[in-house]
Structure formats: C-alpha cells, structure tokens
C-alpha cells in the first residue's frame, strides 16, 4: 500500500500548457506592424478618426529620419484642408500645481458633452540619459480610457523649438481626425510657455495659493500672456487662501495694458480634484471665443501665429543645415581648440564658421 503524502513539499503532476504564442497570429501581427502604409491610406484613416493611424502619423512627424519626414509632410499637406476647426487651449503652471489633474477634470467635462478632446503634453526629458518621463498617461487614468479623448505625450528633448514645431504639426493631424478641442500642456519651466502661447487660441495659467507664488508670478512676464488665471486646489482648508490669491492676482492684472483683443483676463478658482469650478472655466473660455471671433481678433491671432512659425521654421532649418555641413563640423572642432588655447575669440571663430557655410 502506497503511503499517502500529507505534506505540500512535494511535486505534483501539472497540467500541460499550450504554446504561449500562436505562430501564425504572431507572424500576422508582425507583418501588420512592419507594413508601410501609403499617404492615401494614412489620410483616409485619419479623416475617419482612426486613433492607431493618427498615432502612427504623429510618430512620423516626430521622426528625424528623412524618409519619414517626407511622408509626414505629404500627410500634413493633405490634412491641412480639414484642420483649423478646433479650439486650441494652452495650459501652463509650475510643477505640482495640478496641471494633469486639471486637464483630466476639464477634459472629462468636455467629453461628457460629446466633444472630442486631444491632449498634447510636452513632457520633460531627462538631462542625463535623454529619456522622457512621459507620465501623463498614468496620471490621467480616467481620460486615457475615454473613447472621446486622445492623449499624446511628447518628449521635449534638448531642442524646445524642434518639439514645439512637431507639436504644432500634431495639432493639424488631431484636428483632421475630428478633435474639436486640443489642449496643450507645457512642462511649466523655462521658455516652454512662450512656445505654447504661440500656437493656442486661449492661454490658461494655473496657480496655487499659499506657496509664496503670488509675487513670483507677478514678476514674471507670463501673466502678460495669460488670458485667464485659475487658482487650483481651492478645497478643504485652502478655500480661504485661494480667495486671497484671487484678489492679489486681480490687482496684478490691472497693472498690465489691455489686450488688443479687448478681452479682459479673468481670475477664477477651482478644485480639479473635486471637479468644482470647471464648468465656470469652460463658460469663461466660451465667452472669450465669442468675443474674439466676433471682433476678428481670433483669426488675426492665428494669422500672426502662422507668420511666427514660418520664420521659426526657416531659422530652425538654417541652423540644422549649418551643423549638418561636414566642413563646418570639422572646422568647429578646430575653433573650439583655439578658444581653449585663447588664440581666438568666440566672435572671430563664429565669423569664420559662418563663411564656410555660405
């Protein structure tokens, strides 16, 4: 008679497992991923609202590969006729002010009204390994699963101008895909606010109270760009502080000259976490759009932005052509050596390098 095993410390026969991957299915998926789609296929699918094709097209736009850039430019040209029909909103504020929470709350409010919202987040890249945090999708858990929302984080990299240009091109693709509201979030540091201001219709500055931030905000030129200031986290014990901050910023706004659009910037409070005050912010933005579209400043602002990006693109292209010149690259190393030896000045070295590229 076989002795019955009463301990768990022994092996038992398991159930045989099937192969984890069906080879035919895997080959089919691989072939689909590697397939090169035509410009016609991209455009027709984007106009039909296909998120996978929109994502692929944005990847082409962000690529530095020449063949990808050529195809991306062709797609953009074809999509341009279907763009410019959205409201572009820029959101900025220092890290920790609650930008992602606010965007999720506001975006969800819009999608509940059957609007389609695209969020383009310029995410900070690591200065050490050049990797990007790209954390917005994890912070906007509800919005990322919303069928009427699309979130696309983009690494800011080392060239803010280059990323800003790609973001502006991405706006065109999102508009062609049927998104009627495009929200652009900045990293909230450096000159990113200026870049985003040059591509949006409405520029919203998020602040928090009680952080010693009021006077700092007044000193910076960003208030002059803002179409509205929203004091976030106005909840719990912070409600009274938010009201005080609102009064302080209202006083500060009176120090600035009136905007050419005749719009008077507003200061509001909200609790994005509790979804309080978001409806009032949306109503304010609609008031702004009504005013600026009636008096013509909405179209004028977009025309000025187009001129700005024309010159910015020319400057970026000239810069790229300069540094991609082999002769310049060789001479640049020698110029740096001479600078370190003290045998030339930065100005003379630059003059010689520029002459090579002419």
C-alpha positions as CSV (number, residue, x, y, z in Angstrom):
1,X,0.0,0.0,0.0
2,X,1.4,3.4,-1.0
3,X,1.8,5.8,1.8
4,X,-0.4,9.0,1.3
5,X,1.6,12.2,1.0
6,X,0.3,14.7,3.6
7,X,2.8,17.5,3.0
8,X,2.8,20.2,0.4
9,X,6.5,19.9,0.0
10,X,6.4,17.6,-3.0
11,X,5.9,17.9,-6.7
12,X,2.6,17.0,-8.3
13,X,1.8,16.5,-12.0
14,X,0.8,19.8,-13.5
15,X,-1.5,20.5,-16.4
16,X,0.4,20.6,-19.7
17,X,0.4,24.2,-21.1
18,X,-0.1,25.1,-24.7
19,X,2.4,27.2,-26.6
20,X,2.2,30.8,-25.3
21,X,2.0,32.3,-28.8
22,X,0.3,31.2,-31.9
23,X,3.0,31.4,-34.6
24,X,0.6,32.3,-37.4
25,X,-1.0,35.0,-35.3
26,X,2.4,36.4,-34.2
27,X,3.6,36.5,-37.9
28,X,0.4,38.3,-38.9
29,X,0.8,40.9,-36.2
30,X,4.5,41.4,-37.1
31,X,3.6,41.8,-40.8
32,X,0.9,44.4,-39.9
33,X,3.4,46.4,-37.8
34,X,6.1,46.3,-40.4
35,X,3.8,47.2,-43.3
36,X,4.4,50.5,-45.0
37,X,1.1,52.4,-45.5
38,X,0.7,54.9,-48.3
39,X,-0.1,58.5,-47.8
40,X,-3.6,57.9,-49.2
41,X,-4.2,55.2,-46.5
42,X,-2.9,57.5,-43.8
43,X,-5.1,60.4,-44.8
44,X,-8.3,58.4,-45.3
45,X,-7.9,56.6,-42.0
46,X,-7.1,59.9,-40.1
47,X,-10.1,61.6,-41.6
48,X,-12.2,58.6,-40.5
49,X,-11.0,59.1,-36.9
50,X,-8.6,56.1,-36.7
51,X,-6.5,56.6,-33.5
52,X,-3.9,53.9,-34.5
53,X,-3.3,55.7,-37.8
54,X,-3.3,59.1,-36.1
55,X,-0.6,57.8,-33.6
56,X,1.5,56.4,-36.5
57,X,1.3,59.7,-38.4
58,X,2.4,61.6,-35.3
59,X,5.3,59.2,-34.9
60,X,6.3,60.0,-38.5
61,X,6.1,63.7,-37.7
62,X,8.3,63.3,-34.7
63,X,10.9,61.2,-36.5
64,X,14.2,62.7,-37.7
65,X,14.5,60.1,-40.5
66,X,14.4,61.8,-43.9
67,X,12.0,59.3,-45.5
68,X,9.7,59.6,-42.5
69,X,9.8,63.4,-42.7
70,X,8.9,63.3,-46.4
71,X,5.9,61.1,-45.8
72,X,4.8,63.2,-42.8
73,X,4.9,66.4,-44.8
74,X,2.8,64.8,-47.5
75,X,0.2,63.7,-45.0
76,X,0.2,67.1,-43.3
77,X,-0.4,68.8,-46.7
78,X,-3.4,66.6,-47.4
79,X,-4.8,67.0,-43.9
80,X,-4.5,70.8,-43.8
81,X,-7.8,71.4,-45.6
82,X,-9.6,69.6,-42.8
83,X,-7.7,71.3,-39.9
84,X,-8.2,74.7,-38.2
85,X,-11.6,73.8,-36.9
86,X,-10.8,73.2,-33.2
87,X,-10.3,75.3,-30.1
88,X,-6.7,75.3,-29.0
89,X,-6.1,75.7,-25.3
90,X,-2.7,76.1,-23.7
91,X,-2.3,75.1,-20.0
92,X,0.8,76.0,-18.0
93,X,1.9,76.3,-14.4
94,X,4.8,75.3,-12.2
95,X,5.3,71.6,-11.4
96,X,3.0,70.5,-8.7
97,X,0.2,73.0,-9.5
98,X,-2.0,70.1,-10.6
99,X,-1.9,70.5,-14.5
100,X,-2.6,66.9,-15.2
101,X,-5.5,66.7,-12.7
102,X,-7.0,69.9,-14.1
103,X,-6.7,68.7,-17.7
104,X,-8.3,65.3,-16.8
105,X,-11.1,67.1,-15.0
106,X,-11.7,69.6,-17.7
107,X,-11.3,67.1,-20.5
108,X,-13.8,64.7,-18.9
109,X,-16.2,67.6,-18.5
110,X,-15.9,68.3,-22.3
111,X,-16.2,64.7,-23.4
112,X,-19.4,64.4,-21.3
113,X,-20.8,67.0,-23.7
114,X,-19.9,64.7,-26.6
115,X,-16.8,66.8,-27.5
116,X,-13.6,65.2,-28.7
117,X,-10.5,66.2,-26.8
118,X,-6.9,65.7,-27.7
119,X,-4.3,66.4,-25.1
120,X,-0.7,67.0,-26.3
121,X,1.6,67.0,-23.4
122,X,5.2,68.3,-23.9
123,X,6.9,66.1,-21.3
124,X,10.2,66.9,-19.7
125,X,13.2,64.7,-20.8
126,X,15.9,63.6,-18.6
127,X,19.0,65.7,-18.9
128,X,21.2,62.7,-18.0
129,X,20.1,60.0,-20.4
130,X,17.8,62.0,-22.7
131,X,14.9,59.7,-21.8
132,X,11.4,61.1,-21.3
133,X,9.2,60.8,-18.2
134,X,6.0,60.6,-20.3
135,X,3.9,60.2,-17.2
136,X,0.8,62.0,-18.2
137,X,-1.0,58.8,-19.4
138,X,-0.5,57.3,-15.9
139,X,-1.8,60.4,-14.2
140,X,-4.9,60.8,-16.3
141,X,-6.3,57.4,-15.6
142,X,-9.9,58.3,-16.4
143,X,-9.3,60.4,-19.5
144,X,-6.9,57.9,-21.1
145,X,-9.8,55.3,-21.3
146,X,-12.3,57.8,-22.6
147,X,-13.3,56.9,-26.2
148,X,-13.7,60.7,-27.0
149,X,-10.2,61.6,-25.7
150,X,-6.7,61.1,-27.1
151,X,-3.5,61.7,-25.0
152,X,-0.2,62.1,-26.7
153,X,2.9,62.9,-24.6
154,X,5.9,64.1,-26.5
155,X,9.5,64.2,-25.1
156,X,10.8,67.7,-25.0
157,X,14.3,66.6,-25.6
158,X,17.1,69.2,-25.9
159,X,15.5,71.4,-28.6
160,X,12.4,73.2,-27.4
161,X,11.9,74.8,-30.8
162,X,12.0,71.5,-32.6
163,X,9.5,69.9,-30.2
164,X,7.2,73.0,-30.4
165,X,7.2,72.7,-34.2
166,X,6.3,69.0,-34.0
167,X,3.5,69.8,-31.6
168,X,2.1,72.4,-33.9
169,X,2.1,69.9,-36.8
170,X,0.5,67.3,-34.5
171,X,-2.4,69.8,-33.9
172,X,-3.2,69.7,-37.6
173,X,-3.4,65.9,-37.6
174,X,-5.6,65.9,-34.5
175,X,-8.0,68.4,-36.0
176,X,-8.2,66.4,-39.2
177,X,-9.1,63.4,-37.1
178,X,-12.1,65.2,-35.8
179,X,-10.9,66.5,-32.4
180,X,-12.7,69.8,-31.7
181,X,-10.7,70.7,-28.6
182,X,-6.9,70.5,-28.5
183,X,-5.3,71.0,-25.1
184,X,-1.5,71.6,-24.9
185,X,0.2,71.1,-21.6
186,X,3.7,72.6,-21.1
187,X,6.4,71.4,-18.7
188,X,5.9,74.6,-16.8
189,X,9.6,75.6,-16.8
190,X,11.9,77.6,-19.0
191,X,10.6,79.1,-22.2
192,X,8.0,76.4,-23.0
193,X,5.2,78.8,-22.1
194,X,6.2,81.2,-24.8
195,X,6.4,78.4,-27.4
196,X,2.9,77.1,-26.4
197,X,1.4,80.6,-26.3
198,X,2.4,81.0,-30.0
199,X,0.2,78.0,-31.0
200,X,-3.0,78.3,-29.0
201,X,-6.2,80.4,-29.0
202,X,-6.6,80.6,-25.3
203,X,-3.7,80.6,-22.8
204,X,-4.6,79.5,-19.2
205,X,-2.2,79.9,-16.3
206,X,-2.7,77.6,-13.3
207,X,-1.6,78.8,-9.9
208,X,-1.9,77.5,-6.3
209,X,-2.3,79.7,-3.2
210,X,-0.1,79.7,-0.1
211,X,3.1,78.7,-1.9
212,X,4.7,82.1,-1.9
213,X,3.9,82.0,-5.6
214,X,1.8,85.2,-6.0
215,X,4.5,87.8,-6.1
216,X,6.8,85.5,-8.1
217,X,4.0,85.2,-10.7
218,X,3.7,89.0,-10.9
219,X,7.4,89.4,-11.5
220,X,7.3,87.0,-14.5
221,X,6.1,88.1,-17.9
222,X,3.9,85.0,-18.2
223,X,0.9,86.9,-16.6
224,X,1.0,89.3,-19.6
225,X,0.5,86.3,-21.9
226,X,-2.3,84.7,-19.8
227,X,-5.9,85.0,-21.0
228,X,-7.0,83.7,-17.6
229,X,-5.5,82.7,-14.2
230,X,-7.0,79.8,-12.4
231,X,-6.2,79.2,-8.7
232,X,-6.3,75.4,-8.4
233,X,-6.7,73.2,-5.3
234,X,-9.3,75.6,-3.8
235,X,-10.7,72.9,-1.5
236,X,-10.7,72.0,2.2
237,X,-8.7,74.4,4.4
238,X,-7.3,76.1,1.3
239,X,-10.5,77.7,0.2
240,X,-9.9,81.0,2.0
241,X,-6.3,81.1,0.8
242,X,-7.5,80.7,-2.8
243,X,-9.8,83.7,-2.4
244,X,-7.0,85.8,-1.1
245,X,-4.8,84.7,-4.0
246,X,-7.6,85.5,-6.4
247,X,-7.8,89.1,-5.1
248,X,-4.0,89.5,-5.4
249,X,-3.9,88.4,-9.0
250,X,-6.9,90.5,-9.9
251,X,-5.0,93.5,-8.6
252,X,-1.9,92.5,-10.5
253,X,-3.8,92.2,-13.8
254,X,-4.8,95.8,-13.6
255,X,-1.1,96.8,-13.9
256,X,-0.9,95.4,-17.4
257,X,-2.2,97.2,-20.6
258,X,-5.4,96.0,-22.1
259,X,-5.2,93.2,-24.7
260,X,-5.5,94.0,-28.4
261,X,-8.4,91.5,-28.5
262,X,-10.4,93.7,-26.0
263,X,-10.6,90.6,-23.7
264,X,-10.1,91.3,-20.0
265,X,-8.3,88.4,-18.4
266,X,-10.2,86.7,-15.6
267,X,-9.1,85.1,-12.3
268,X,-11.1,82.1,-11.2
269,X,-10.7,79.4,-8.5
270,X,-11.4,75.6,-8.8
271,X,-10.8,72.3,-7.3
272,X,-9.8,70.0,-10.2
273,X,-9.6,67.1,-7.8
274,X,-13.3,67.5,-6.8
275,X,-14.4,68.8,-10.2
276,X,-15.5,72.1,-8.7
277,X,-15.5,75.3,-10.8
278,X,-14.6,73.5,-14.1
279,X,-18.0,74.5,-15.6
280,X,-17.3,78.2,-14.9
281,X,-13.9,77.9,-16.5
282,X,-15.5,76.4,-19.6
283,X,-18.1,79.2,-19.7
284,X,-15.4,81.8,-19.5
285,X,-13.5,80.2,-22.4
286,X,-16.7,80.2,-24.5
287,X,-17.2,83.9,-23.6
288,X,-13.6,84.6,-24.8
289,X,-14.2,82.7,-28.1
290,X,-17.5,84.6,-28.7
291,X,-15.8,87.9,-28.2
292,X,-12.7,87.3,-30.3
293,X,-14.5,85.6,-33.1
294,X,-16.9,88.5,-33.3
295,X,-14.3,91.3,-33.4
296,X,-11.9,89.4,-35.7
297,X,-9.0,89.0,-33.2
298,X,-9.4,85.2,-33.2
299,X,-8.5,84.9,-36.9
300,X,-5.9,87.7,-36.6
301,X,-4.1,85.8,-33.8
302,X,-3.9,82.6,-35.8
303,X,-2.6,84.6,-38.8
304,X,0.1,86.1,-36.6
305,X,1.0,82.7,-35.3
306,X,1.4,81.3,-38.8
307,X,3.9,84.1,-39.6
308,X,5.7,83.4,-36.4
309,X,6.1,79.7,-37.3
310,X,7.1,80.5,-40.8
311,X,10.1,82.4,-39.6
312,X,10.8,80.0,-36.7
313,X,10.9,77.1,-39.2
314,X,13.3,78.9,-41.5
315,X,15.6,79.7,-38.6
316,X,15.5,76.0,-37.4
317,X,16.2,74.8,-41.0
318,X,19.2,77.2,-41.4
319,X,20.5,76.0,-38.0
320,X,20.2,72.4,-39.0
321,X,21.8,72.9,-42.4
322,X,24.7,74.7,-40.7
323,X,25.5,72.0,-38.2
324,X,25.0,69.2,-40.7
325,X,27.6,70.7,-43.0
326,X,30.7,68.4,-42.9
327,X,33.1,71.2,-43.4
328,X,31.6,73.2,-40.6
329,X,31.8,70.2,-38.3
330,X,35.5,69.8,-38.9
331,X,36.2,73.5,-38.5
332,X,34.1,73.7,-35.4
333,X,36.4,71.2,-33.5
334,X,39.4,73.4,-34.5
335,X,37.6,76.6,-33.4
336,X,36.9,75.1,-30.0
337,X,40.5,74.1,-29.6
338,X,41.6,77.7,-30.5
339,X,39.1,79.1,-28.0
340,X,40.5,76.8,-25.2
341,X,44.1,77.9,-26.1
342,X,43.0,81.5,-26.1
343,X,44.2,82.2,-29.7
344,X,40.8,83.4,-30.9
345,X,37.6,85.0,-29.7
346,X,34.1,83.4,-29.9
347,X,33.1,86.2,-32.4
348,X,36.0,85.7,-34.8
349,X,35.5,81.9,-34.6
350,X,31.8,82.2,-35.4
351,X,32.5,84.6,-38.3
352,X,34.9,82.1,-39.9
353,X,32.5,79.2,-39.4
354,X,29.6,81.2,-41.0
355,X,31.7,82.0,-44.0
356,X,32.3,78.3,-44.6
357,X,28.6,77.7,-44.9
358,X,27.9,80.5,-47.4
